[in-house]
Amino acid sequence: MQPGAPFDRFDMTDRTVVITGGTRGIGLALPQAYVAAGANVVVASRKAEACEEVANRFGSQVLGVPTHMGELGDVEALAERAAHHFGGIDVVVNNAANALAQPVGGYTPEAWAKSFDVNLRGPVFLTQAALPHLEASDHAAVLNVISAGAFMFSAGLSMYAAGKAALMSFTRSMAAELGPKGIRVNALAPGTVNTDMVRNNSPEMQDLMASAAIMNRLADPEEMVGPALLLTSDAGSFITGQVLLADGGMVPH
């Protein structure tokens, strides 16, 4: 093996990666990494201004597409625009999420629909919309960003955790069904990451969340880049149907 050859398997040159929730937090760390690996990137976010800002930052390798993951028309249009603009889709990263907090006994139908539409239905139907393009790719991969909360009790965030656990189930079933078509499907389960979602909590709660991990700290969004690249590049070409916990040791095995 030639020097540097193992790292060549992380090369994403001429591949197209669609990233939802791609304008902040983990989603903002990923476009930079994929562009550096040579990929064309489509970032999706509800806010058109944020999409434009990210696209302007990285130039012609990045396209911003305003998308509400709770609207199926938006989801289908995202896949169509990505494929039309860059000539195909090789990777889908389902990263967008909302963390609506309601207690058991206090669920409202509106909050239930908003939570599961964005956290579960959107990713599943985006993958479905991208499927014809993924089938045409020699390097097709889907990455569902779930949460360590899918493995734990989550008081107050039960809808969020349930949606992520359901997406984990879809990950495994999709991998089994799409494997014969050459499409790998995996999930990344971050622990507590220093994002806007986490910073919306009180300092005391943030400290409590950090202390839940063996490493006793929050993760930086950039620390999710390595796992994501592994699972969506040729470096992970024999990995499918798996969940990679990048949680600082939060979830016991």
SVG drawing of the C-alpha trace seen along z (x, -y; Angstrom):
<svg xmlns="http://www.w3.org/2000/svg" viewBox="-54 -36 58 44">
<polyline fill="none" stroke="black" stroke-width="0.4" points="0.0,0.0 1.4,-3.4 1.9,-6.1 -1.2,-8.1 -3.4,-5.5 -5.6,-4.8 -6.5,-8.5 -7.4,-8.4 -10.5,-6.4 -11.9,-9.5 -11.7,-11.3 -15.2,-12.5 -14.2,-14.2 -17.0,-14.7 -19.6,-13.2 -22.7,-15.1 -23.7,-15.3 -27.1,-16.6 -27.0,-17.8 -30.2,-18.8 -30.0,-21.2 -26.8,-22.3 -26.4,-25.9 -25.7,-25.5 -24.3,-23.1 -23.2,-19.7 -24.8,-20.6 -22.5,-23.6 -19.4,-21.7 -20.1,-19.1 -20.2,-21.1 -16.7,-22.4 -15.4,-18.9 -17.1,-17.5 -15.9,-20.4 -12.4,-19.8 -12.8,-16.2 -13.7,-17.3 -17.5,-16.9 -20.2,-19.1 -22.6,-19.9 -26.2,-20.9 -27.2,-22.4 -30.8,-22.6 -32.3,-24.8 -35.6,-26.5 -34.0,-29.9 -33.1,-31.1 -30.7,-33.7 -28.7,-31.0 -28.6,-28.8 -27.3,-31.7 -24.7,-32.6 -23.2,-29.1 -23.3,-28.8 -21.4,-32.1 -18.8,-31.0 -17.8,-28.0 -18.4,-29.1 -19.6,-27.0 -19.1,-23.6 -22.1,-24.4 -25.7,-25.0 -28.2,-26.3 -31.8,-25.1 -34.3,-26.5 -36.3,-23.5 -38.8,-22.8 -38.3,-19.1 -41.9,-18.9 -43.2,-19.8 -43.1,-16.8 -43.2,-19.1 -40.0,-20.9 -38.4,-17.5 -39.0,-16.3 -37.9,-19.6 -34.7,-19.4 -33.8,-16.1 -34.8,-17.3 -32.8,-20.5 -29.7,-18.8 -29.7,-16.2 -30.4,-18.7 -27.7,-21.2 -24.9,-18.7 -26.0,-15.9 -26.9,-13.3 -26.9,-12.5 -24.3,-10.2 -24.8,-10.8 -27.8,-12.0 -27.1,-13.2 -30.3,-13.5 -29.2,-15.9 -32.1,-18.4 -34.1,-18.0 -36.2,-19.8 -36.3,-19.1 -39.8,-20.0 -40.2,-19.4 -43.5,-18.3 -44.2,-16.1 -46.0,-12.8 -49.6,-13.6 -49.2,-17.0 -48.7,-16.1 -50.6,-18.1 -51.4,-16.8 -49.8,-19.8 -46.5,-19.3 -46.6,-15.6 -47.0,-16.2 -44.3,-18.9 -41.8,-16.6 -42.3,-13.4 -42.7,-15.2 -39.3,-16.8 -37.4,-14.1 -38.8,-11.0 -41.0,-11.5 -38.8,-14.1 -35.6,-12.0 -37.4,-8.9 -39.1,-10.6 -36.0,-12.5 -34.1,-9.2 -37.0,-7.9 -36.9,-11.0 -33.2,-10.6 -33.4,-6.8 -33.3,-6.9 -30.1,-9.0 -28.5,-6.9 -29.2,-3.7 -27.3,-5.3 -24.2,-6.1 -21.3,-3.8 -20.7,-5.3 -24.2,-5.7 -24.6,-6.2 -27.2,-7.5 -26.4,-8.8 -29.1,-9.4 -28.0,-11.6 -29.9,-10.3 -29.0,-10.9 -27.6,-9.1 -31.1,-9.9 -32.5,-7.1 -30.9,-4.6 -31.8,-6.3 -34.7,-7.6 -35.4,-11.2 -37.7,-12.9 -39.3,-15.9 -37.9,-15.1 -39.7,-11.8 -41.1,-12.7 -37.6,-13.7 -36.0,-10.5 -38.8,-8.4 -38.4,-9.9 -34.7,-9.3 -35.2,-5.7 -37.6,-5.2 -35.1,-6.6 -32.6,-4.1 -35.0,-1.3 -35.5,-2.7 -31.7,-2.8 -31.4,0.9 -34.4,1.8 -33.3,-0.5 -29.8,1.0 -31.2,4.5 -33.5,3.5 -31.2,1.2 -28.0,3.1 -28.5,5.3 -28.8,2.0 -25.4,0.9 -26.6,-1.7 -25.2,-1.8 -27.3,-3.2 -25.9,-4.0 -26.7,-6.2 -24.5,-8.5 -25.6,-9.0 -24.0,-12.1 -24.0,-12.7 -24.4,-16.2 -22.9,-18.6 -22.2,-22.3 -25.0,-23.6 -27.7,-26.2 -30.1,-23.4 -28.0,-22.6 -27.2,-26.3 -30.9,-27.0 -30.8,-25.2 -29.7,-26.8 -26.0,-26.7 -26.9,-24.3 -28.6,-21.9 -25.7,-22.1 -23.3,-21.2 -25.6,-18.2 -25.7,-17.1 -21.9,-17.4 -21.4,-15.3 -23.5,-12.5 -20.6,-11.5 -17.5,-9.7 -15.4,-12.5 -17.3,-15.0 -17.7,-17.6 -19.8,-18.7 -18.6,-17.7 -17.6,-20.3 -19.6,-20.0 -16.3,-19.4 -15.9,-16.2 -18.8,-14.7 -17.0,-15.3 -14.7,-12.2 -17.5,-9.7 -19.7,-11.2 -16.9,-11.0 -16.1,-7.4 -19.7,-6.3 -20.3,-8.1 -17.0,-7.7 -15.2,-4.6 -13.3,-4.4 -16.5,-2.8 -17.4,-0.8 -18.1,2.4 -20.1,0.7 -23.9,0.7 -26.9,1.0 -24.9,-0.2 -25.1,-3.0 -21.9,-4.8 -22.1,-6.3 -20.0,-9.4 -21.2,-10.3 -18.1,-10.6 -19.1,-7.4 -22.6,-8.5 -24.4,-5.3 -23.3,-2.1 -22.7,1.0"/>
</svg>
